[in-house]
Amino acid sequence: MKENLLKLWKKVKKWAIKTALPWLKTGWIHLVSLLVLLIAYGNLEGGVADLVGFWAFILIGFWLFWKLLGADKVIKSAWAQWRNKRK
């Protein structure tokens, strides 16, 4: 059990060093803008708060899945394979 946790920790650490840290070095402003959106969401009321909350949700999804976890690479490679298959 301990060995499995150690292997998992090494994989997570490798991913963080390879993917997360470089993104954080260049994308820190995105985190600041998200923080500003969440503060605005907490201080607004009505339809404006709904709009700000929806926009914050979209940005979280985009940055988390598309940029940080590398979904853009997966989708782009799948798209390229599909195009090559059609030719």
N, C-alpha and C positions, 0 to 999 in steps of 0.2 A: 504494500500500500504506500509506504513511504517513497519507494522508488518511482511509483507512478506519479505521485505528487511532485517529485523532483523533476521528472521528465516534463510534466506539464508546466512547471514553473520556468524551466529552461526555454520551452517553446514560447511562452508568453513574453519572457524577457527578450528573446531574440526578435520577436515581432515588434515589441515596443521600441527597441533600439533601431531596427531597420525601417519601420513604418511610422510609428507615432511621434517619436522625437523629431525627425526631420519635418514632419507636417506641423508640429507645434512651433518649431523655430520660424517657419514662414507664415503660419496661419494663426498666430496669436491674436491678431486683430479681429479675426472672426469670432473668437471666444469672447472678446471684449464687447463686440457688437451684440452677441447673443445675450450677454449679461445685461446690457442696456435695454434690450427688448423685454427681457423677463422682469426687470424693474418697472418698466413702463406698463407692462401687463398688470402688475400688482397694484399700480396706482391709478389706472384708468377704469372707467365704468362703461357699461352698455356695449353698443356695436363696435366702438373703437377698440375696446379691450378684446372683443372677439376677433377682430381683424389682426391686431398685434399678436394675439395668442396663436392664431392660425399661421401667421408668417413665421413666428418663432418655431412652431412645429415643423414647418417646411424646411427651415434652415437646419434644424437639428437633424432631420432625416437626411438631408443632402450631405452635410458635413460628416455625420457619423457613418453612414453606409456608403455613400458615393466616394468620398475623399479618404477618410481615415481607414476604413476597412477594405478599400480597393475595389469596390464594385464596378468602378469605371473600367478597370483593366479587364475584369471578367466579361463584362458586356461587350466591350470593344473587341476582345479576342473571339468571342462567340459570334459576333456580327461578321468579323473577317472570315471566319471558318464557313459561315453560312453563305457569304458572297462567293467564296472560292468554290464551294460545292455547286453553286448554281452555274458557274462558268463551264 
